[in-house]
Amino acid sequence: MLPGVNPRQMQQMMKKMGIKQEEIQAYSVIIKTEQGDLVIENPGVTKVNMMGQESFQVTGTATLVKTEIEINDDDVQMVADQAGVEFDVAKETLEECRGDLAEAITRLQNSPAM
């Protein structure tokens, strides 16, 4: 906020500029990342619409929750067979791809070592 401008004036200025703001009641927000899930409990969430472009502002304290991915041997064997690599290489790549079979096969097939 701008110093010396009351919230009501700010809302009017934003309305004139075509900016709409809306508070969203949320219990938690989860952002999925490669390192795990960022979980924000009891967040403050504001939806901002400016010239047709929506964005969200989230405030609160985030905690990183590591997610374990279970990869079964059948999936590893299928990746190994499709990509023409050893079982261990397929398993490692599948873990890097967080269990995404298609991504693992594509990555192995496009690998310079192939």
Secondary structure by P-SEA (a helix, b strand, c coil): ccccccaaaaaaaaaaacbbbbbbbccbbbbbcccccccccccbbbbbbcccbbbbbbbcbbbbbbbbbbbcaaaaaaaaaaacccaaaaaaaaaaacccaaaaaaaaaacccc
